[in-house]
């Protein structure tokens, strides 16, 4: 019974995924007696693989907890069904057998399940994957460790909804260790929370990846020493907040789109700390529309190329950045106000002469150089505010819009 109480507490502490939270008992298997509640894998004969799979097969329609005690268990290609809580002791390790690549554990067309307190050790076998979940609803992945998994330590796909991924660690896990991936042209993955997870030392495409999904929250995660921090593609109604992203070799946060999908919209990126990466925030790929993006109150500094590469339309408000030189504007923002450098000075791209204000002098300089391009002897980089290689009406319009602003 303590297991059920613990799970209820975990769920009750969340503030999203309302279909789970409004009635958290829906994710808890309904059982009639305590004896039916817990199935200990040590009750069965055979190899580790056979013991665990037999226990999973024994879960009745009303559900049960499958308990895997402390120790190292060698298993993979396990399948589980609805109303199953798979729980370890906190010192339970499931180790991948040699020369295997299929997932450790698979849930397909399942609902009301959880995986808690287990370490999954992939032993760095190439192309080997972790947990795979498809077309499933109302589930929780909590307090697990995924280490040395070469591809997709946790992958959620298909029409999956109403789930929480919380307090997991991904160590030395590559190729999108935490990936939510729907189908282009749809938003059938929906209503999810990814929070308080840690990804560290994932240099090969390491990241939290969200694609073709909607109504999600990605918060309070830590991603360090990976290739990326958080990557999105074809998403809508997404909140990315309070994450710490450090020392990524490519983008800290990127937005992307894909052909056959309608683009991305209604994304809020707020109160994140993105440091010591190559580019803090940028669009990565795709030419479909990205709109209704708000980038607010972030601390984005000490990135080697740019803190912000604004190659998508967005509002940039109240962010702390390294300097004016660490901003590259390629598409005019819907708003660019109250952004400051590390000394607290306002960053004003339209202040082309650097005197701390946007006035007739700045507009006049741009007007005089109107039409100059990179090959022109009149070229002035600071006047190419929208950095497209030509001083034109877009630069002039930007300066006029912020006319009168002062540091």
C-alpha positions as CSV (number, residue, x, y, z in Angstrom):
1,X,0.0,0.0,0.0
2,X,3.0,2.3,0.6
3,X,3.7,2.2,-3.1
4,X,0.3,3.5,-4.0
5,X,0.5,6.2,-1.4
6,X,3.9,7.3,-2.8
7,X,2.6,7.4,-6.4
8,X,-0.4,9.4,-5.4
9,X,1.9,12.0,-3.7
10,X,4.1,12.2,-6.8
11,X,1.1,12.8,-9.0
12,X,-0.6,15.3,-6.7
13,X,2.5,17.5,-6.7
14,X,2.3,18.2,-10.4
15,X,0.5,21.3,-11.8
16,X,-0.1,20.1,-15.4
17,X,-1.4,17.2,-17.3
18,X,-4.9,17.8,-15.9
19,X,-6.4,14.5,-17.1
20,X,-4.1,12.7,-14.8
21,X,-4.3,15.1,-11.9
22,X,-8.0,15.7,-11.7
23,X,-8.3,12.0,-10.8
24,X,-4.9,10.6,-10.0
25,X,-6.3,7.3,-9.0
26,X,-6.9,6.7,-12.7
27,X,-3.3,6.0,-13.1
28,X,-3.2,3.7,-10.1
29,X,-4.1,0.1,-10.8
30,X,-7.4,-0.8,-9.0
31,X,-6.9,-3.9,-6.8
32,X,-9.1,-5.7,-4.4
33,X,-6.6,-7.0,-1.9
34,X,-3.0,-6.2,-0.9
35,X,-2.0,-9.7,-2.0
36,X,-3.1,-8.8,-5.5
37,X,-1.2,-5.5,-5.4
38,X,2.5,-6.5,-5.5
39,X,4.0,-9.1,-7.7
40,X,7.7,-9.7,-6.8
41,X,9.7,-11.0,-9.7
42,X,11.7,-13.2,-7.3
43,X,8.6,-15.4,-7.0
44,X,9.3,-16.9,-10.4
45,X,11.7,-19.4,-11.9
46,X,14.1,-19.0,-14.8
47,X,16.5,-16.3,-16.1
48,X,16.3,-12.7,-15.0
49,X,14.5,-12.0,-18.3
50,X,12.0,-14.8,-17.7
51,X,11.3,-13.8,-14.1
52,X,10.5,-10.2,-15.0
53,X,8.5,-11.0,-18.1
54,X,6.5,-13.6,-16.2
55,X,5.7,-11.1,-13.5
56,X,4.6,-8.6,-16.1
57,X,2.4,-11.2,-17.7
58,X,0.8,-12.0,-14.4
59,X,-0.6,-8.5,-13.9
60,X,-4.4,-8.9,-13.7
61,X,-6.9,-6.6,-15.5
62,X,-7.4,-4.5,-12.4
63,X,-3.6,-3.9,-12.3
64,X,-0.7,-4.5,-10.0
65,X,2.8,-3.4,-8.9
66,X,5.6,-5.4,-10.4
67,X,8.5,-5.1,-7.9
68,X,12.1,-5.7,-9.0
69,X,14.3,-5.8,-5.9
70,X,17.8,-4.4,-5.4
71,X,20.4,-6.0,-7.6
72,X,21.6,-6.3,-11.2
73,X,19.1,-7.9,-13.5
74,X,20.0,-8.8,-17.1
75,X,17.0,-8.3,-19.4
76,X,15.7,-6.6,-22.5
77,X,12.7,-6.7,-24.9
78,X,10.3,-6.7,-22.0
79,X,6.6,-5.9,-22.7
80,X,4.2,-4.5,-20.3
81,X,0.5,-3.7,-20.3
82,X,-2.0,-1.3,-18.9
83,X,-2.4,-0.7,-15.1
84,X,1.2,-1.9,-14.4
85,X,3.5,-0.1,-12.1
86,X,7.0,-1.3,-12.5
87,X,9.0,-0.3,-9.4
88,X,12.6,-0.8,-8.3
89,X,14.2,-0.3,-4.9
90,X,16.3,2.7,-6.0
91,X,19.2,0.3,-6.3
92,X,17.6,-1.9,-9.0
93,X,19.7,-2.1,-12.2
94,X,18.5,-3.7,-15.4
95,X,21.5,-4.4,-17.6
96,X,21.4,-5.0,-21.3
97,X,22.6,-8.4,-22.5
98,X,25.4,-8.3,-25.0
99,X,24.7,-8.1,-28.7
100,X,21.1,-6.9,-28.3
101,X,19.5,-3.6,-29.5
102,X,15.7,-3.9,-28.9
103,X,14.3,-1.7,-26.2
104,X,14.6,-2.7,-22.5
105,X,10.9,-2.2,-22.1
106,X,7.9,-1.5,-24.4
107,X,4.4,-0.2,-23.7
108,X,2.1,-0.1,-26.8
109,X,-1.6,1.0,-26.6
110,X,-1.4,1.0,-22.8
111,X,-2.8,3.3,-20.2
112,X,-2.4,4.0,-16.5
113,X,1.1,2.8,-15.9
114,X,4.3,3.9,-14.3
115,X,8.1,3.1,-14.2
116,X,9.8,4.1,-11.0
117,X,13.2,3.8,-9.3
118,X,15.1,1.7,-11.8
119,X,18.5,2.2,-13.5
120,X,18.7,1.0,-17.1
121,X,22.3,0.3,-18.1
122,X,22.7,0.1,-21.9
123,X,26.5,-0.8,-21.7
124,X,27.1,1.5,-24.7
125,X,26.0,-1.1,-27.2
126,X,25.5,0.7,-30.6
127,X,22.0,1.3,-31.8
128,X,20.6,-0.1,-28.6
129,X,17.5,1.7,-27.2
130,X,15.9,2.2,-23.8
131,X,12.1,2.5,-23.0
132,X,9.7,2.7,-25.9
133,X,6.1,3.9,-25.5
134,X,3.6,4.3,-28.3
135,X,-0.1,5.2,-28.5
136,X,-0.4,5.3,-24.7
137,X,-2.1,7.6,-22.1
138,X,-2.0,8.5,-18.5
139,X,1.5,7.4,-17.5
140,X,4.4,8.4,-15.3
141,X,8.2,7.8,-15.8
142,X,9.8,8.9,-12.5
143,X,13.1,8.8,-10.7
144,X,14.9,6.4,-13.1
145,X,18.5,6.5,-14.4
146,X,19.3,5.8,-18.0
147,X,23.1,5.4,-18.6
148,X,25.3,4.4,-21.5
149,X,22.4,4.1,-23.9
150,X,23.4,4.9,-27.4
151,X,20.0,5.8,-28.9
152,X,16.6,7.1,-27.5
153,X,16.9,6.2,-23.8
154,X,13.2,7.2,-23.5
155,X,11.1,7.5,-26.7
156,X,7.4,8.4,-26.7
157,X,5.6,8.3,-30.0
158,X,2.3,7.8,-31.8
159,X,-0.9,9.1,-30.2
160,X,0.4,9.4,-26.6
161,X,-1.3,11.8,-24.2
162,X,-1.4,12.9,-20.5
163,X,2.0,11.9,-19.2
164,X,4.7,13.1,-16.9
165,X,8.5,12.5,-17.2
166,X,10.0,13.6,-13.9
167,X,13.2,13.4,-11.9
168,X,15.1,11.1,-14.3
169,X,18.8,11.1,-15.0
170,X,20.3,10.5,-18.5
171,X,24.0,9.9,-18.3
172,X,26.2,9.2,-21.3
173,X,23.1,8.7,-23.4
174,X,23.2,9.8,-27.0
175,X,21.0,10.3,-30.1
176,X,18.1,12.1,-28.5
177,X,18.1,10.4,-25.1
178,X,14.7,11.9,-24.2
179,X,12.5,12.2,-27.3
180,X,8.8,12.9,-27.8
181,X,8.1,12.3,-31.5
182,X,4.7,12.4,-33.1
183,X,3.8,12.3,-36.8
184,X,4.3,15.3,-39.2
185,X,1.1,17.1,-39.9
186,X,-0.5,16.1,-36.6
187,X,-0.4,17.0,-33.0
188,X,-1.5,13.7,-31.6
189,X,1.0,13.8,-28.8
190,X,-0.4,16.2,-26.2
191,X,-0.7,17.3,-22.6
192,X,2.6,16.4,-21.1
193,X,5.2,17.6,-18.6
194,X,8.9,17.0,-18.7
195,X,10.4,18.3,-15.5
196,X,13.4,18.1,-13.1
197,X,15.3,15.7,-15.4
198,X,19.1,15.8,-15.9
199,X,20.9,15.1,-19.1
200,X,24.7,15.1,-18.9
201,X,27.6,14.1,-21.2
202,X,25.6,13.4,-24.3
203,X,27.9,14.8,-27.1
204,X,26.2,12.9,-30.0
205,X,22.8,14.6,-30.6
206,X,22.1,14.7,-26.9
207,X,19.0,16.8,-26.0
208,X,15.4,16.8,-24.9
209,X,13.7,16.6,-28.3
210,X,10.0,17.4,-28.9
211,X,8.5,17.0,-32.4
212,X,4.9,17.2,-33.7
213,X,3.4,17.7,-30.2
214,X,1.2,20.2,-28.4
215,X,0.2,21.4,-25.0
216,X,3.4,20.6,-23.2
217,X,5.6,22.0,-20.5
218,X,9.4,21.6,-20.3
219,X,10.6,23.0,-17.0
220,X,13.5,22.8,-14.5
221,X,15.6,20.4,-16.4
222,X,19.4,20.5,-16.5
223,X,21.2,19.7,-19.7
224,X,25.0,19.9,-19.6
225,X,27.9,18.9,-21.8
226,X,25.7,17.7,-24.6
227,X,25.3,18.6,-28.3
228,X,22.0,20.5,-27.8
229,X,19.8,21.5,-24.9
230,X,16.2,21.5,-26.0
231,X,15.1,21.0,-29.6
232,X,11.6,21.4,-31.0
233,X,10.1,20.6,-34.4
234,X,6.6,21.3,-35.5
235,X,5.1,22.1,-32.0
236,X,2.4,24.3,-30.6
237,X,1.3,25.6,-27.2
238,X,4.6,24.8,-25.6
239,X,6.1,26.4,-22.4
240,X,9.9,26.1,-21.9
241,X,10.9,27.6,-18.6
242,X,13.4,27.5,-15.8
243,X,15.8,25.1,-17.5
244,X,19.6,25.2,-17.1
245,X,21.5,24.5,-20.3
246,X,25.3,24.7,-20.2
247,X,28.3,23.8,-22.3
248,X,26.5,22.5,-25.4
249,X,28.5,22.2,-28.6
250,X,25.6,23.5,-30.8
251,X,22.3,25.2,-29.9
252,X,21.0,25.6,-26.4
253,X,17.4,25.8,-27.5
254,X,16.3,25.5,-31.1
255,X,13.0,25.8,-33.0
256,X,12.5,23.8,-36.2
257,X,9.9,22.9,-38.8
258,X,9.5,20.3,-41.4
259,X,7.8,19.9,-44.8
260,X,4.3,18.3,-44.6
261,X,3.8,20.0,-41.2
262,X,2.1,23.3,-40.6
263,X,5.0,24.9,-38.6
264,X,5.4,25.9,-35.0
265,X,3.4,28.5,-32.9
266,X,2.5,29.7,-29.5
267,X,5.9,28.9,-27.8
268,X,7.0,30.7,-24.7
269,X,10.6,30.5,-23.6
270,X,11.1,32.1,-20.2
271,X,13.5,32.2,-17.2
272,X,16.0,29.8,-18.7
273,X,19.7,30.0,-18.2
274,X,21.7,29.2,-21.4
275,X,25.5,29.5,-21.2
276,X,28.8,28.4,-22.7
277,X,27.2,26.9,-25.8
278,X,27.8,27.7,-29.4
279,X,24.5,29.5,-30.0
280,X,22.0,30.2,-27.3
281,X,18.6,30.3,-29.1
282,X,18.1,29.9,-32.9
283,X,16.0,28.3,-35.5
284,X,17.7,25.1,-36.7
285,X,16.0,23.9,-39.8
286,X,12.9,24.0,-41.9
287,X,11.2,26.9,-43.7
288,X,7.6,26.5,-42.5
289,X,6.2,29.3,-40.4
290,X,7.3,29.9,-36.8
291,X,5.0,32.4,-35.1
292,X,3.7,33.7,-31.7
293,X,7.0,33.0,-30.0
294,X,7.9,34.9,-26.8
295,X,11.4,34.9,-25.4
296,X,11.2,36.6,-22.0
297,X,13.4,37.0,-18.9
298,X,16.1,34.5,-20.0
299,X,19.8,34.7,-19.0
300,X,21.7,33.9,-22.2
301,X,25.4,34.6,-22.0
302,X,28.9,33.6,-22.9
303,X,27.9,31.6,-25.9
304,X,30.7,31.4,-28.4
305,X,29.0,32.6,-31.6
306,X,25.7,34.2,-30.7
307,X,23.4,34.4,-27.6
308,X,20.4,34.9,-29.9
309,X,20.3,34.2,-33.6
310,X,16.9,35.6,-34.5
311,X,16.1,33.8,-37.7
312,X,12.4,33.4,-36.8
313,X,9.8,36.0,-35.8
314,X,9.5,36.5,-32.0
315,X,9.2,38.9,-29.2
316,X,12.5,39.3,-27.2
317,X,11.8,41.0,-23.9
318,X,13.8,41.5,-20.7
319,X,16.6,39.1,-21.5
320,X,20.1,39.3,-20.2
321,X,22.7,38.8,-23.0
322,X,26.4,39.1,-23.3
323,X,26.5,42.1,-25.5
324,X,25.0,43.7,-28.6
325,X,27.6,41.8,-30.7
326,X,26.2,38.4,-29.6
327,X,22.9,39.1,-31.3
328,X,22.2,38.3,-34.9
329,X,18.9,39.5,-36.2
330,X,17.9,37.9,-39.6
331,X,14.1,38.4,-39.4
332,X,12.6,41.6,-37.8
333,X,11.3,40.7,-34.3
334,X,7.8,41.5,-33.3
335,X,9.3,43.2,-30.2
336,X,12.8,43.8,-29.0
337,X,12.7,45.7,-25.7
338,X,14.4,45.9,-22.3
339,X,17.1,43.4,-23.2
340,X,20.3,44.2,-21.4
341,X,24.0,43.2,-21.4
342,X,26.0,41.9,-18.5
343,X,26.6,45.4,-17.2
344,X,22.9,46.2,-17.2
345,X,23.0,48.5,-20.2
346,X,20.1,48.3,-22.7
347,X,20.9,46.6,-26.0
348,X,19.6,48.6,-28.9
349,X,20.4,47.2,-32.3
350,X,19.0,50.4,-33.9
351,X,21.6,52.6,-32.1
352,X,23.9,52.3,-35.1
353,X,26.3,55.1,-34.1
354,X,26.7,53.8,-30.5
355,X,25.8,57.0,-28.6
356,X,23.2,55.3,-26.4
357,X,20.1,56.5,-28.1
358,X,18.1,55.9,-31.3
359,X,17.5,59.3,-32.9
360,X,17.7,61.2,-36.2
361,X,21.4,60.6,-36.4
362,X,20.9,56.8,-36.6
363,X,18.0,57.1,-39.1
364,X,20.1,59.6,-41.1
365,X,23.1,57.3,-41.3
366,X,21.0,54.4,-42.5
367,X,19.3,56.7,-45.1
368,X,22.6,57.9,-46.4
369,X,23.9,54.3,-46.8
370,X,20.6,53.0,-48.2
371,X,21.3,50.4,-50.9
372,X,24.8,49.6,-49.8
373,X,25.7,45.9,-49.8
374,X,28.7,43.8,-48.7
375,X,30.7,44.7,-51.8
376,X,30.0,48.4,-51.5
377,X,32.8,50.8,-50.3
378,X,30.0,52.5,-48.3
379,X,29.3,49.4,-46.3
380,X,28.7,49.8,-42.6
381,X,28.0,46.6,-40.7
382,X,26.2,48.3,-37.8
383,X,23.6,49.8,-40.2
384,X,22.7,46.3,-41.5
385,X,20.5,45.8,-38.4
386,X,18.6,42.9,-40.1
387,X,21.7,41.1,-41.1
388,X,20.9,40.1,-44.6
389,X,23.9,41.7,-46.4
390,X,22.2,44.9,-47.6
391,X,21.2,48.2,-45.9
392,X,17.6,48.7,-47.0
393,X,14.0,49.5,-45.9
394,X,13.9,46.7,-43.3
395,X,16.9,48.3,-41.4
396,X,15.3,51.8,-41.8
397,X,11.9,50.5,-40.5
398,X,13.6,48.9,-37.5
399,X,15.4,52.1,-36.6
400,X,12.2,54.2,-37.0
401,X,10.2,51.7,-34.8
402,X,12.6,52.2,-31.9
403,X,13.1,55.9,-32.5
404,X,13.5,57.8,-29.2
405,X,14.8,54.8,-27.1
406,X,17.8,55.6,-24.9
407,X,20.1,53.5,-22.7
